[in-house]
């Protein structure tokens, strides 16, 4: 990591007071959670199709077994990166976190202004009546019931209509933020920001990957990610390829001085 780059980023963040943060799997890997596409990622264990809506409907039991083993991390703890973002929110610097992650670690660290763009593994919902089930309850149902994935609080002729699906966005699925109103809200946040901070995402999965392009001209884009992104050479962009926790810790010290 070049010294002048981190000093430049610290200078930008010191002056900013409306930072919108975009986070991906890279911030959670520092808490021991696997990412999806790296050499040791989840998709090396199984194809992407297993996390599709189609697979969920065809093989709900197998889907849940895979999801509980690979997407649900109730004992994972926030790392230094999560903690510093929560600190900056309390200090009035971070106005919004928009995350691809479904682990809830930003909230565990104390961040309140979090948009979970791809949903959450903390709960599941009946596709018919909308009844919400904590994931802890779904784990218990899986262990004690045959058709644990079928809601027993409502009735429909077609059993599939009352399947209980985790509140995550699967392939072929759409979440609450994948609507016109959802996009409008997010793009408005991006447009108002005085700095966009990207942490631990390659920015290659649409539509999340498009968000940085909606910043106003001249607004700095800071990227902390081990791999490259399509925005690395964009105007007013600064790139650091290092640990998020280490980088934010160093910047936080610089900001405080």
Secondary structure, DSSP 8 states (H G I E B T S, - for coil): --HHHHHHHHHHHHH-SSEEEEE-HHHHHTTT---SSSTTSGGGTS-GGGGBHHHHHH-HHHHHHHHHHHT--TT----HHHHHHHHHHHTT-EEEEEES--S-HHHHHT---EEETTEEEEEEEETTT--EEEHHHHHHHHHH-TTTTB-SSS--SSGGGGBEEEEE--BT---TTSSHHHHHHHHHHHHH-SEEEEES--S-STTGGGGGGGS-TT-EEEEE-SS--TTTTSTTEEEE-S-HHHHHHHHHHHHH-
